[in-house]
Amino acid sequence: MTMIAPTRSLAENLASDKPLLRFAWYALLAVGGTLLLTLSAKTKVFLGPVDLSLQTLAVFAIAATFGMRLGVATLLLYMAEGMMGLPVFQGTPEKGLGIAYMMGSTGGYLAGFVVAAAIVGWAADRGWDRSVAKMFAAVLTAEVLMMALGFAWLATLIGAEKSWQFGVAPFIAGDLIKVALASTLVPALWAVLRKLRG
């Protein structure tokens, strides 16, 4: 059995040592990650006055599992798919496609996804994904910055007060639940991997 490397992400620890197989593994994860992001964007959870998607949970989970480089690459691939007009975002195709949709009210949040993936992936690369407390700190930081970018962009379109009222406040409780879930999911996967590898 291969020993677990302390400074590698979960995805890296499961990759082959052979370069071609490693590349194929990472490519498969990136494409699979974009499919997960698309499905999570289209999945609605009814919680309170607004419908919530599971997309931020997917962003956190992908970054924590893949690490920073592969996590950010996966998010950039997802953005490229959306830019090309594929209906991968939550409001597509109903509210438009491609760059026009990305420059709309959700543009700041989409940019925030990439920033969030970088933060959580960076933490995972340093072994924080083995600890619930450290992972919670990283994911919460990513959540705050992602929401700040979304708020700032939306505020330029509809003003700060409405941006807070419609773009931030209704999502705080649900997003905190997703932060908690993401913070416990990957450390639990690490525990399983450690048991499997002795």
N, CA and C atoms as an extended XYZ file, in Angstrom:
594
Properties=species:S:1:pos:R:3:atomname:S:1:resname:S:1:resid:I:1 pbc="F F F"
N         0.836       -1.192        0.000 N   MET     1
C         0.000        0.000        0.000 CA  MET     1
C         0.880        1.255        0.000 C   MET     1
N         0.472        2.270       -0.783 N   THR     2
C         1.201        3.532       -0.813 CA  THR     2
C         0.908        4.313        0.455 C   THR     2
N         1.981        4.870        1.029 N   MET     3
C         1.811        5.674        2.240 CA  MET     3
C         1.117        6.989        1.899 C   MET     3
N         0.377        7.539        2.856 N   ILE     4
C        -0.300        8.820        2.664 CA  ILE     4
C         0.719        9.940        2.803 C   ILE     4
N         0.782       10.809        1.786 N   ALA     5
C         1.695       11.958        1.828 CA  ALA     5
C         1.043       13.083        2.612 C   ALA     5
N         1.724       13.636        3.613 N   PRO     6
C         1.098       14.635        4.480 CA  PRO     6
C         0.827       15.979        3.818 C   PRO     6
N         1.518       16.303        2.728 N   THR     7
C         1.335       17.610        2.089 CA  THR     7
C         0.701       17.484        0.709 C   THR     7
N        -0.070       16.457        0.511 N   ARG     8
C        -0.789       16.288       -0.744 CA  ARG     8
C        -2.289       16.266       -0.481 C   ARG     8
N        -3.037       16.717       -1.488 N   SER     9
C        -4.499       16.667       -1.373 CA  SER     9
C        -4.961       15.222       -1.456 C   SER     9
N        -6.215       15.016       -1.153 N   LEU    10
C        -6.812       13.684       -1.239 CA  LEU    10
C        -6.700       13.134       -2.663 C   LEU    10
N        -6.982       13.977       -3.660 N   ALA    11
C        -6.902       13.548       -5.058 CA  ALA    11
C        -5.479       13.150       -5.432 C   ALA    11
N        -4.489       13.887       -4.949 N   GLU    12
C        -3.089       13.571       -5.254 CA  GLU    12
C        -2.662       12.267       -4.593 C   GLU    12
N        -3.153       12.022       -3.412 N   ASN    13
C        -2.809       10.786       -2.717 CA  ASN    13
C        -3.402        9.560       -3.403 C   ASN    13
N        -4.471        9.747       -4.142 N   LEU    14
C        -5.106        8.636       -4.837 CA  LEU    14
C        -4.620        8.480       -6.278 C   LEU    14
N        -3.751        9.397       -6.724 N   ALA    15
C        -3.261        9.362       -8.100 CA  ALA    15
C        -2.149        8.336       -8.258 C   ALA    15
N        -1.981        7.857       -9.484 N   SER    16
C        -0.919        6.915       -9.810 CA  SER    16
C         0.435        7.622       -9.847 C   SER    16
N         1.504        6.864       -9.632 N   ASP    17
C         2.853        7.415       -9.758 CA  ASP    17
C         3.275        7.522      -11.224 C   ASP    17
N         2.566        6.838      -12.119 N   LYS    18
C         2.891        6.871      -13.545 CA  LYS    18
C         2.324        8.150      -14.158 C   LYS    18
N         3.171        8.953      -14.838 N   PRO    19
C         2.743       10.268      -15.343 CA  PRO    19
C         1.492       10.250      -16.208 C   PRO    19
N         1.394        9.298      -17.143 N   LEU    20
C         0.246        9.264      -18.040 CA  LEU    20
C        -1.048        8.964      -17.283 C   LEU    20
N        -0.975        8.001      -16.361 N   LEU    21
C        -2.149        7.668      -15.560 CA  LEU    21
C        -2.516        8.811      -14.611 C   LEU    21
N        -1.494        9.479      -14.106 N   ARG    22
C        -1.735       10.619      -13.213 CA  ARG    22
C        -2.454       11.730      -13.971 C   ARG    22
N        -1.981       12.025      -15.186 N   PHE    23
C        -2.618       13.061      -16.010 CA  PHE    23
C        -4.063       12.686      -16.324 C   PHE    23
N        -4.277       11.416      -16.696 N   ALA    24
C        -5.630       10.958      -17.014 CA  ALA    24
C        -6.547       11.078      -15.793 C   ALA    24
N        -6.024       10.761      -14.613 N   TRP    25
C        -6.777       10.860      -13.360 CA  TRP    25
C        -7.194       12.299      -13.095 C   TRP    25
N        -6.238       13.225      -13.255 N   TYR    26
C        -6.545       14.628      -13.017 CA  TYR    26
C        -7.541       15.172      -14.041 C   TYR    26
N        -7.410       14.755      -15.313 N   ALA    27
C        -8.339       15.201      -16.346 CA  ALA    27
C        -9.746       14.689      -16.047 C   ALA    27
N        -9.831       13.435      -15.629 N   LEU    28
C       -11.122       12.853      -15.269 CA  LEU    28
C       -11.754       13.597      -14.092 C   LEU    28
N       -10.941       13.919      -13.095 N   LEU    29
C       -11.457       14.658      -11.938 CA  LEU    29
C       -11.937       16.048      -12.330 C   LEU    29
N       -11.191       16.733      -13.188 N   ALA    30
C       -11.574       18.087      -13.601 CA  ALA    30
C       -12.907       18.068      -14.350 C   ALA    30
N       -13.045       17.145      -15.305 N   VAL    31
C       -14.300       17.052      -16.062 CA  VAL    31
C       -15.441       16.620      -15.137 C   VAL    31
N       -15.168       15.631      -14.287 N   GLY    32
C       -16.176       15.203      -13.319 CA  GLY    32
C       -16.565       16.325      -12.375 C   GLY    32
N       -15.583       17.141      -11.997 N   GLY    33
C       -15.858       18.280      -11.124 CA  GLY    33
C       -16.787       19.289      -11.770 C   GLY    33
N       -16.614       19.534      -13.085 N   THR    34
C       -17.509       20.475      -13.762 CA  THR    34
C       -18.929       19.907      -13.864 C   THR    34
N       -19.031       18.592      -14.011 N   LEU    35
C       -20.367       17.973      -14.022 CA  LEU    35
C       -21.034       18.103      -12.656 C   LEU    35
N       -20.242       17.900      -11.593 N   LEU    36
C       -20.765       18.061      -10.237 CA  LEU    36
C       -21.213       19.495       -9.992 C   LEU    36
N       -20.421       20.459      -10.451 N   LEU    37
C       -20.788       21.865      -10.295 CA  LEU    37
C       -22.082       22.181      -11.032 C   LEU    37
N       -22.242       21.614      -12.229 N   THR    38
C       -23.462       21.842      -13.002 CA  THR    38
C       -24.676       21.238      -12.297 C   THR    38
N       -24.552       20.001      -11.848 N   LEU    39
C       -25.661       19.348      -11.144 CA  LEU    39
C       -26.008       20.082       -9.855 C   LEU    39
N       -24.978       20.516       -9.128 N   SER    40
C       -25.227       21.215       -7.859 CA  SER    40
C       -25.885       22.569       -8.102 C   SER    40
N       -25.570       23.209       -9.233 N   ALA    41
C       -26.199       24.496       -9.561 CA  ALA    41
C       -27.681       24.329       -9.850 C   ALA    41
N       -28.032       23.187      -10.429 N   LYS    42
C       -29.424       22.944      -10.810 CA  LYS    42
C       -30.250       22.309       -9.684 C   LYS    42
N       -29.577       21.895       -8.609 N   THR    43
C       -30.273       21.265       -7.480 CA  THR    43
C       -30.696       22.326       -6.484 C   THR    43
N       -31.982       22.407       -6.225 N   LYS    44
C       -32.493       23.425       -5.307 CA  LYS    44
C       -32.926       22.809       -3.990 C   LYS    44
N       -32.592       23.496       -2.918 N   VAL    45
C       -33.010       23.101       -1.577 CA  VAL    45
C       -33.919       24.208       -1.048 C   VAL    45
N       -35.086       23.825       -0.590 N   PHE    46
C       -36.033       24.816       -0.093 CA  PHE    46
C       -35.777       25.052        1.393 C   PHE    46
N       -35.216       26.234        1.696 N   LEU    47
C       -34.862       26.571        3.068 CA  LEU    47
C       -35.201       28.036        3.294 C   LEU    47
N       -36.308       28.283        3.988 N   GLY    48
C       -36.678       29.662        4.263 CA  GLY    48
C       -37.280       30.345        3.043 C   GLY    48
N       -37.059       31.653        2.910 N   PRO    49
C       -37.737       32.434        1.869 CA  PRO    49
C       -37.149       32.271        0.471 C   PRO    49
N       -35.962       31.678        0.353 N   VAL    50
C       -35.338       31.552       -0.965 CA  VAL    50
C       -34.944       30.103       -1.230 C   VAL    50
N       -34.802       29.796       -2.526 N   ASP    51
C       -34.297       28.491       -2.913 CA  ASP    51
C       -32.775       28.547       -2.936 C   ASP    51
N       -32.133       27.579       -2.308 N   LEU    52
C       -30.672       27.533       -2.286 CA  LEU    52
C       -30.185       26.404       -3.175 C   LEU    52
N       -29.073       26.649       -3.859 N   SER    53
C       -28.448       25.573       -4.621 CA  SER    53
C       -27.364       24.949       -3.746 C   SER    53
N       -26.866       23.818       -4.183 N   LEU    54
C       -25.789       23.144       -3.453 CA  LEU    54
C       -24.417       23.492       -4.036 C   LEU    54
N       -24.374       24.536       -4.875 N   GLN    55
C       -23.156       24.796       -5.618 CA  GLN    55
C       -21.975       25.226       -4.752 C   GLN    55
N       -22.212       26.071       -3.762 N   THR    56
C       -21.076       26.469       -2.929 CA  THR    56
C       -20.509       25.270       -2.172 C   THR    56
N       -21.378       24.356       -1.763 N   LEU    57
C       -20.902       23.129       -1.119 CA  LEU    57
C       -20.017       22.338       -2.080 C   LEU    57
N       -20.437       22.260       -3.350 N   ALA    58
C       -19.637       21.557       -4.359 CA  ALA    58
C       -18.295       22.245       -4.578 C   ALA    58
N       -18.283       23.569       -4.615 N   VAL    59
C       -17.023       24.319       -4.792 CA  VAL    59
C       -16.064       24.004       -3.650 C   VAL    59
N       -16.565       24.067       -2.418 N   PHE    60
C       -15.710       23.787       -1.257 CA  PHE    60
C       -15.200       22.354       -1.264 C   PHE    60
N       -16.094       21.418       -1.567 N   ALA    61
C       -15.710       20.005       -1.560 CA  ALA    61
C       -14.672       19.697       -2.637 C   ALA    61
N       -14.857       20.257       -3.821 N   ILE    62
C       -13.897       20.050       -4.915 CA  ILE    62
C       -12.537       20.609       -4.536 C   ILE    62
N       -12.502       21.830       -4.034 N   ALA    63
C       -11.229       22.452       -3.672 CA  ALA    63
C       -10.526       21.695       -2.547 C   ALA    63
N       -11.287       21.275       -1.552 N   ALA    64
C       -10.689       20.556       -0.422 CA  ALA    64
C       -10.178       19.185       -0.830 C   ALA    64
N       -10.839       18.560       -1.783 N   THR    65
C       -10.447       17.227       -2.242 CA  THR    65
C        -9.333       17.281       -3.281 C   THR    65
N        -9.390       18.273       -4.175 N   PHE    66
C        -8.452       18.356       -5.291 CA  PHE    66
C        -7.174       19.107       -4.964 C   PHE    66
N        -7.211       20.026       -3.989 N   GLY    67
C        -6.071       20.915       -3.758 CA  GLY    67
C        -6.197       22.162       -4.618 C   GLY    67
N        -5.278       23.113       -4.426 N   MET    68
C        -5.430       24.421       -5.060 CA  MET    68
C        -5.308       24.368       -6.583 C   MET    68
N        -4.257       23.767       -7.107 N   ARG    69
C        -4.046       23.821       -8.557 CA  ARG    69
C        -5.157       23.129       -9.339 C   ARG    69
N        -5.475       21.895       -8.973 N   LEU    70
C        -6.517       21.168       -9.679 CA  LEU    70
C        -7.899       21.747       -9.372 C   LEU    70
N        -8.097       22.216       -8.151 N   GLY    71
C        -9.380       22.826       -7.788 CA  GLY    71
C        -9.651       24.081       -8.599 C   GLY    71
N        -8.661       24.973       -8.675 N   VAL    72
C        -8.829       26.204       -9.459 CA  VAL    72
C        -8.963       25.875      -10.940 C   VAL    72
N        -8.167       24.923      -11.425 N   ALA    73
C        -8.266       24.522      -12.834 CA  ALA    73
C        -9.663       24.000      -13.155 C   ALA    73
N       -10.249       23.247      -12.242 N   THR    74
C       -11.601       22.718      -12.440 CA  THR    74
C       -12.622       23.851      -12.503 C   THR    74
N       -12.487       24.826      -11.611 N   LEU    75
C       -13.413       25.966      -11.627 CA  LEU    75
C       -13.243       26.793      -12.892 C   LEU    75
N       -12.005       26.967      -13.347 N   LEU    76
C       -11.767       27.720      -14.577 CA  LEU    76
C       -12.330       26.979      -15.795 C   LEU    76
N       -12.218       25.660      -15.786 N   LEU    77
C       -12.816       24.864      -16.860 CA  LEU    77
C       -14.336       25.029      -16.855 C   LEU    77
N       -14.920       25.030      -15.680 N   TYR    78
C       -16.363       25.235      -15.540 CA  TYR    78
C       -16.771       26.612      -16.073 C   TYR    78
N       -15.984       27.643      -15.722 N   MET    79
C       -16.270       28.991      -16.228 CA  MET    79
C       -16.143       29.036      -17.750 C   MET    79
N       -15.149       28.344      -18.297 N   ALA    80
C       -14.963       28.303      -19.747 CA  ALA    80
C       -16.153       27.636      -20.430 C   ALA    80
N       -16.669       26.574      -19.824 N   GLU    81
C       -17.860       25.912      -20.362 CA  GLU    81
C       -19.036       26.880      -20.406 C   GLU    81
N       -19.204       27.630      -19.315 N   GLY    82
C       -20.280       28.623      -19.271 CA  GLY    82
C       -20.073       29.733      -20.271 C   GLY    82
N       -18.825       30.187      -20.432 N   MET    83
C       -18.507       31.253      -21.368 CA  MET    83
C       -18.806       30.831      -22.811 C   MET    83
N       -18.624       29.529      -23.091 N   MET    84
C       -18.890       29.014      -24.438 CA  MET    84
C       -20.390       28.837      -24.707 C   MET    84
N       -21.207       29.077      -23.697 N   GLY    85
C       -22.645       29.011      -23.898 CA  GLY    85
C       -23.314       27.739      -23.432 C   GLY    85
N       -22.551       26.861      -22.782 N   LEU    86
C       -23.179       25.658      -22.241 CA  LEU    86
C       -24.035       26.037      -21.030 C   LEU    86
N       -25.185       25.413      -20.844 N   PRO    87
C       -26.089       25.794      -19.735 CA  PRO    87
C       -25.675       25.185      -18.397 C   PRO    87
N       -24.511       25.589      -17.910 N   VAL    88
C       -23.950       24.978      -16.701 CA  VAL    88
C       -24.265       25.755      -15.426 C   VAL    88
N       -24.707       27.006      -15.568 N   PHE    89
C       -24.952       27.831      -14.391 CA  PHE    89
C       -26.390       27.678      -13.900 C   PHE    89
N       -26.633       28.177      -12.697 N   GLN    90
C       -27.939       27.990      -12.061 CA  GLN    90
C       -29.086       28.561      -12.892 C   GLN    90
N       -28.913       29.753      -13.434 N   GLY    91
C       -30.000       30.415      -14.149 CA  GLY    91
C       -29.992       30.205      -15.649 C   GLY    91
N       -29.156       29.284      -16.137 N   THR    92
C       -29.101       29.058      -17.585 CA  THR    92
C       -29.898       27.805      -17.940 C   THR    92
N       -30.532       27.792      -19.098 N   PRO    93
C       -30.565       28.839      -20.137 CA  PRO    93
C       -31.670       29.874      -19.948 C   PRO    93
N       -32.470       29.748      -18.890 N   GLU    94
C       -33.643       30.623      -18.717 CA  GLU    94
C       -33.269       32.111      -18.677 C   GLU    94
N       -32.146       32.437      -18.033 N   LYS    95
C       -31.769       33.846      -17.857 CA  LYS    95
C       -30.596       34.244      -18.748 C   LYS    95
N       -30.380       33.489      -19.795 N   GLY    96
C       -29.308       33.831      -20.718 CA  GLY    96
C       -28.187       32.814      -20.680 C   GLY    96
N       -27.233       33.002      -21.591 N   LEU    97
C       -26.103       32.091      -21.712 CA  LEU    97
C       -24.814       32.872      -21.931 C   LEU    97
N       -23.703       32.190      -21.740 N   GLY    98
C       -22.405       32.746      -22.091 CA  GLY    98
C       -21.994       33.952      -21.265 C   GLY    98
N       -21.213       34.813      -21.917 N   ILE    99
C       -20.643       35.971      -21.227 CA  ILE    99
C       -21.727       36.919      -20.735 C   ILE    99
N       -22.810       37.033      -21.490 N   ALA   100
C       -23.905       37.926      -21.075 CA  ALA   100
C       -24.454       37.516      -19.717 C   ALA   100
N       -24.623       36.213      -19.510 N   TYR   101
C       -25.101       35.732      -18.209 CA  TYR   101
C       -24.047       35.985      -17.133 C   TYR   101
N       -22.792       35.719      -17.465 N   MET   102
C       -21.711       35.851      -16.485 CA  MET   102
C       -21.501       37.298      -16.042 C   MET   102
N       -21.870       38.245      -16.882 N   MET   103
C       -21.736       39.653      -16.529 CA  MET   103
C       -22.982       40.184      -15.831 C   MET   103
N       -23.949       39.324      -15.610 N   GLY   104
C       -25.183       39.728      -14.952 CA  GLY   104
C       -25.060       39.728      -13.441 C   GLY   104
N       -26.179       39.553      -12.773 N   SER   105
C       -26.231       39.717      -11.314 CA  SER   105
C       -25.391       38.699      -10.545 C   SER   105
N       -25.101       37.560      -11.145 N   THR   106
C       -24.323       36.533      -10.422 CA  THR   106
C       -22.827       36.578      -10.745 C   THR   106
N       -22.401       37.549      -11.545 N   GLY   107
C       -21.004       37.616      -11.972 CA  GLY   107
C       -20.001       37.635      -10.830 C   GLY   107
N       -20.291       38.395       -9.795 N   GLY   108
C       -19.370       38.476       -8.652 CA  GLY   108
C       -19.269       37.164       -7.899 C   GLY   108
N       -20.388       36.462       -7.803 N   TYR   109
C       -20.381       35.169       -7.115 CA  TYR   109
C       -19.597       34.135       -7.915 C   TYR   109
N       -19.710       34.177       -9.252 N   LEU   110
C       -18.952       33.250      -10.090 CA  LEU   110
C       -17.452       33.481       -9.935 C   LEU   110
N       -17.041       34.751       -9.916 N   ALA   111
C       -15.627       35.059       -9.663 CA  ALA   111
C       -15.232       34.600       -8.268 C   ALA   111
N       -16.155       34.749       -7.332 N   GLY   112
C       -15.904       34.322       -5.958 CA  GLY   112
C       -15.696       32.829       -5.832 C   GLY   112
N       -16.318       32.046       -6.714 N   PHE   113
C       -16.107       30.594       -6.700 CA  PHE   113
C       -14.633       30.261       -6.914 C   PHE   113
N       -14.003       30.952       -7.865 N   VAL   114
C       -12.590       30.691       -8.171 CA  VAL   114
C       -11.718       31.090       -6.981 C   VAL   114
N       -12.012       32.241       -6.386 N   VAL   115
C       -11.262       32.692       -5.211 CA  VAL   115
C       -11.442       31.706       -4.059 C   VAL   115
N       -12.670       31.259       -3.855 N   ALA   116
C       -12.949       30.296       -2.780 CA  ALA   116
C       -12.200       28.993       -3.010 C   ALA   116
N       -12.160       28.531       -4.255 N   ALA   117
C       -11.428       27.295       -4.569 CA  ALA   117
C        -9.943       27.451       -4.279 C   ALA   117
N        -9.401       28.628       -4.579 N   ALA   118
C        -7.980       28.874       -4.309 CA  ALA   118
C        -7.689       28.841       -2.811 C   ALA   118
N        -8.548       29.457       -2.020 N   ILE   119
C        -8.327       29.515       -0.568 CA  ILE   119
C        -8.441       28.127        0.064 C   ILE   119
N        -9.526       27.427       -0.242 N   VAL   120
C        -9.744       26.108        0.354 CA  VAL   120
C        -8.717       25.111       -0.172 C   VAL   120
N        -8.400       25.202       -1.455 N   GLY   121
C        -7.383       24.316       -2.023 CA  GLY   121
C        -6.007       24.559       -1.418 C   GLY   121
N        -5.662       25.820       -1.201 N   TRP   122
C        -4.392       26.169       -0.547 CA  TRP   122
C        -4.322       25.535        0.836 C   TRP   122
N        -5.417       25.631        1.570 N   ALA   123
C        -5.466       25.037        2.910 CA  ALA   123
C        -5.313       23.517        2.844 C   ALA   123
N        -5.978       22.904        1.876 N   ALA   124
C        -5.897       21.441        1.725 CA  ALA   124
C        -4.475       21.005        1.401 C   ALA   124
N        -3.784       21.785        0.570 N   ASP   125
C        -2.402       21.464        0.206 CA  ASP   125
C        -1.469       21.498        1.416 C   ASP   125
N        -1.882       22.170        2.463 N   ARG   126
C        -1.059       22.279        3.667 CA  ARG   126
C        -1.550       21.369        4.791 C   ARG   126
N        -2.443       20.448        4.455 N   GLY   127
C        -2.897       19.463        5.422 CA  GLY   127
C        -4.026       19.905        6.324 C   GLY   127
N        -4.602       21.090        6.056 N   TRP   128
C        -5.696       21.559        6.901 CA  TRP   128
C        -6.949       20.717        6.716 C   TRP   128
N        -7.018       19.997        5.592 N   ASP   129
C        -8.212       19.203        5.309 CA  ASP   129
C        -8.320       17.961        6.186 C   ASP   129
N        -7.303       17.703        7.025 N   ARG   130
C        -7.373       16.583        7.962 CA  ARG   130
C        -8.021       16.995        9.280 C   ARG   130
N        -8.160       18.308        9.486 N   SER   131
C        -8.682       18.842       10.743 CA  SER   131
C        -9.994       19.587       10.503 C   SER   131
N       -11.024       19.240       11.243 N   VAL   132
C       -12.315       19.913       11.095 CA  VAL   132
C       -12.188       21.397       11.444 C   VAL   132
N       -11.471       21.718       12.510 N   ALA   133
C       -11.350       23.111       12.943 CA  ALA   133
C       -10.612       23.956       11.907 C   ALA   133
N        -9.480       23.448       11.403 N   LYS   134
C        -8.724       24.200       10.407 CA  LYS   134
C        -9.490       24.321        9.096 C   LYS   134
N       -10.162       23.230        8.727 N   MET   135
C       -10.937       23.257        7.492 CA  MET   135
C       -12.085       24.253        7.620 C   MET   135
N       -12.719       24.299        8.789 N   PHE   136
C       -13.806       25.249        9.016 CA  PHE   136
C       -13.299       26.683        8.856 C   PHE   136
N       -12.131       26.979        9.395 N   ALA   137
C       -11.560       28.326        9.281 CA  ALA   137
C       -11.309       28.687        7.818 C   ALA   137
N       -10.761       27.744        7.058 N   ALA   138
C       -10.469       28.003        5.649 CA  ALA   138
C       -11.747       28.182        4.842 C   ALA   138
N       -12.714       27.293        5.049 N   VAL   139
C       -13.959       27.351        4.275 CA  VAL   139
C       -14.759       28.600        4.642 C   VAL   139
N       -14.780       28.961        5.920 N   LEU   140
C       -15.501       30.170        6.333 CA  LEU   140
C       -14.867       31.413        5.717 C   LEU   140
N       -13.535       31.466        5.698 N   THR   141
C       -12.840       32.592        5.062 CA  THR   141
C       -13.204       32.671        3.581 C   THR   141
N       -13.193       31.509        2.918 N   ALA   142
C       -13.547       31.458        1.500 CA  ALA   142
C       -14.980       31.919        1.275 C   ALA   142
N       -15.876       31.495        2.148 N   GLU   143
C       -17.297       31.878        2.047 CA  GLU   143
C       -17.463       33.388        2.169 C   GLU   143
N       -16.797       33.982        3.156 N   VAL   144
C       -16.925       35.426        3.381 CA  VAL   144
C       -16.411       36.209        2.169 C   VAL   144
N       -15.251       35.810        1.641 N   LEU   145
C       -14.698       36.519        0.484 CA  LEU   145
C       -15.565       36.314       -0.759 C   LEU   145
N       -16.095       35.122       -0.935 N   MET   146
C       -16.965       34.848       -2.074 CA  MET   146
C       -18.225       35.716       -2.002 C   MET   146
N       -18.829       35.782       -0.823 N   MET   147
C       -20.024       36.605       -0.664 CA  MET   147
C       -19.708       38.087       -0.819 C   MET   147
N       -18.519       38.501       -0.361 N   ALA   148
C       -18.118       39.906       -0.496 CA  ALA   148
C       -17.981       40.292       -1.963 C   ALA   148
N       -17.394       39.409       -2.768 N   LEU   149
C       -17.274       39.681       -4.200 CA  LEU   149
C       -18.646       39.728       -4.864 C   LEU   149
N       -19.511       38.785       -4.481 N   GLY   150
C       -20.864       38.782       -5.020 CA  GLY   150
C       -21.622       40.033       -4.649 C   GLY   150
N       -21.493       40.440       -3.382 N   PHE   151
C       -22.165       41.649       -2.908 CA  PHE   151
C       -21.655       42.881       -3.641 C   PHE   151
N       -20.331       43.003       -3.768 N   ALA   152
C       -19.742       44.189       -4.393 CA  ALA   152
C       -20.179       44.329       -5.846 C   ALA   152
N       -20.172       43.205       -6.584 N   TRP   153
C       -20.591       43.249       -7.985 CA  TRP   153
C       -22.075       43.586       -8.106 C   TRP   153
N       -22.894       42.939       -7.301 N   LEU   154
C       -24.334       43.178       -7.346 CA  LEU   154
C       -24.664       44.618       -6.944 C   LEU   154
N       -23.891       45.165       -6.003 N   ALA   155
C       -24.123       46.537       -5.541 CA  ALA   155
C       -23.922       47.541       -6.667 C   ALA   155
N       -23.011       47.240       -7.599 N   THR   156
C       -22.814       48.154       -8.734 CA  THR   156
C       -24.014       48.135       -9.681 C   THR   156
N       -24.807       47.065       -9.604 N   LEU   157
C       -25.966       46.929      -10.492 CA  LEU   157
C       -27.254       47.430       -9.862 C   LEU   157
N       -27.450       47.147       -8.559 N   ILE   158
C       -28.735       47.495       -7.935 CA  ILE   158
C       -28.584       48.311       -6.642 C   ILE   158
N       -27.359       48.654       -6.277 N   GLY   159
C       -27.142       49.418       -5.053 CA  GLY   159
C       -26.835       48.518       -3.863 C   GLY   159
N       -26.133       49.084       -2.887 N   ALA   160
C       -25.659       48.299       -1.745 CA  ALA   160
C       -26.791       47.742       -0.888 C   ALA   160
N       -27.819       48.549       -0.645 N   GLU   161
C       -28.907       48.106        0.241 CA  GLU   161
C       -29.651       46.908       -0.345 C   GLU   161
N       -30.019       47.012       -1.616 N   LYS   162
C       -30.723       45.905       -2.259 CA  LYS   162
C       -29.806       44.694       -2.444 C   LYS   162
N       -28.536       44.975       -2.678 N   SER   163
C       -27.578       43.879       -2.829 CA  SER   163
C       -27.490       43.051       -1.554 C   SER   163
N       -27.464       43.720       -0.423 N   TRP   164
C       -27.451       43.009        0.858 CA  TRP   164
C       -28.784       42.285        1.089 C   TRP   164
N       -29.879       42.987        0.803 N   GLN   165
C       -31.213       42.442        1.069 CA  GLN   165
C       -31.515       41.211        0.228 C   GLN   165
N       -31.119       41.225       -1.035 N   PHE   166
C       -31.473       40.128       -1.943 CA  PHE   166
C       -30.323       39.189       -2.276 C   PHE   166
N       -29.084       39.673       -2.128 N   GLY   167
C       -27.940       38.878       -2.565 CA  GLY   167
C       -27.112       38.267       -1.463 C   GLY   167
N       -27.322       38.692       -0.221 N   VAL   168
C       -26.501       38.178        0.881 CA  VAL   168
C       -27.362       37.649        2.029 C   VAL   168
N       -28.162       38.519        2.614 N   ALA   169
C       -28.897       38.173        3.841 CA  ALA   169
C       -29.705       36.873        3.757 C   ALA   169
N       -30.447       36.632        2.661 N   PRO   170
C       -31.258       35.402        2.627 CA  PRO   170
C       -30.440       34.115        2.576 C   PRO   170
N       -29.153       34.240        2.245 N   PHE   171
C       -28.334       33.052        2.035 CA  PHE   171
C       -27.390       32.728        3.198 C   PHE   171
N       -27.336       33.595        4.203 N   ILE   172
C       -26.357       33.420        5.278 CA  ILE   172
C       -26.557       32.105        6.022 C   ILE   172
N       -27.767       31.827        6.473 N   ALA   173
C       -28.014       30.611        7.262 CA  ALA   173
C       -27.700       29.358        6.449 C   ALA   173
N       -28.199       29.302        5.224 N   GLY   174
C       -27.960       28.130        4.383 CA  GLY   174
C       -26.491       27.928        4.061 C   GLY   174
N       -25.789       29.031        3.803 N   ASP   175
C       -24.370       28.914        3.471 CA  ASP   175
C       -23.538       28.495        4.681 C   ASP   175
N       -23.944       28.903        5.866 N   LEU   176
C       -23.230       28.455        7.072 CA  LEU   176
C       -23.390       26.946        7.267 C   LEU   176
N       -24.559       26.434        6.919 N   ILE   177
C       -24.766       24.975        6.979 CA  ILE   177
C       -23.835       24.283        5.993 C   ILE   177
N       -23.712       24.853        4.783 N   LYS   178
C       -22.829       24.263        3.772 CA  LYS   178
C       -21.363       24.359        4.186 C   LYS   178
N       -20.987       25.441        4.850 N   VAL   179
C       -19.619       25.574        5.372 CA  VAL   179
C       -19.336       24.462        6.380 C   VAL   179
N       -20.292       24.230        7.273 N   ALA   180
C       -20.112       23.182        8.282 CA  ALA   180
C       -20.021       21.799        7.638 C   ALA   180
N       -20.863       21.544        6.636 N   LEU   181
C       -20.829       20.248        5.952 CA  LEU   181
C       -19.502       20.026        5.242 C   LEU   181
N       -19.040       21.032        4.517 N   ALA   182
C       -17.775       20.905        3.792 CA  ALA   182
C       -16.604       20.729        4.744 C   ALA   182
N       -16.696       21.355        5.907 N   SER   183
C       -15.596       21.286        6.881 CA  SER   183
C       -15.471       19.917        7.534 C   SER   183
N       -16.549       19.161        7.529 N   THR   184
C       -16.520       17.829        8.147 CA  THR   184
C       -16.393       16.704        7.119 C   THR   184
N       -16.820       16.964        5.895 N   LEU   185
C       -16.833       15.917        4.866 CA  LEU   185
C       -15.437       15.410        4.527 C   LEU   185
N       -14.527       16.310        4.196 N   VAL   186
C       -13.199       15.877        3.737 CA  VAL   186
C       -12.369       15.268        4.877 C   VAL   186
N       -12.362       15.832        6.077 N   PRO   187
C       -11.667       15.125        7.165 CA  PRO   187
C       -12.212       13.715        7.391 C   PRO   187
N       -13.523       13.530        7.191 N   ALA   188
C       -14.105       12.188        7.327 CA  ALA   188
C       -13.578       11.256        6.237 C   ALA   188
N       -13.434       11.771        5.016 N   LEU   189
C       -12.872       10.967        3.926 CA  LEU   189
C       -11.420       10.590        4.209 C   LEU   189
N       -10.680       11.518        4.799 N   TRP   190
C        -9.291       11.210        5.180 CA  TRP   190
C        -9.244       10.088        6.211 C   TRP   190
N       -10.157       10.123        7.152 N   ALA   191
C       -10.193        9.072        8.177 CA  ALA   191
C       -10.438        7.710        7.547 C   ALA   191
N       -11.335        7.668        6.554 N   VAL   192
C       -11.603        6.417        5.844 CA  VAL   192
C       -10.363        5.952        5.092 C   VAL   192
N        -9.689        6.878        4.407 N   LEU   193
C        -8.485        6.537        3.645 CA  LEU   193
C        -7.376        6.001        4.556 C   LEU   193
N        -7.222        6.628        5.713 N   ARG   194
C        -6.199        6.153        6.657 CA  ARG   194
C        -6.489        4.736        7.119 C   ARG   194
N        -7.755        4.443        7.350 N   LYS   195
C        -8.127        3.074        7.771 CA  LYS   195
C        -7.861        2.067        6.660 C   LYS   195
N        -8.171        2.451        5.420 N   LEU   196
C        -7.977        1.551        4.294 CA  LEU   196
C        -6.504        1.264        4.041 C   LEU   196
N        -5.672        2.249        4.311 N   ARG   197
C        -4.240        2.097        4.045 CA  ARG   197
C        -3.442        1.707        5.289 C   ARG   197
N        -4.157        1.495        6.352 N   GLY   198
C        -3.503        1.037        7.581 CA  GLY   198
C        -2.666        2.086        8.256 C   GLY   198
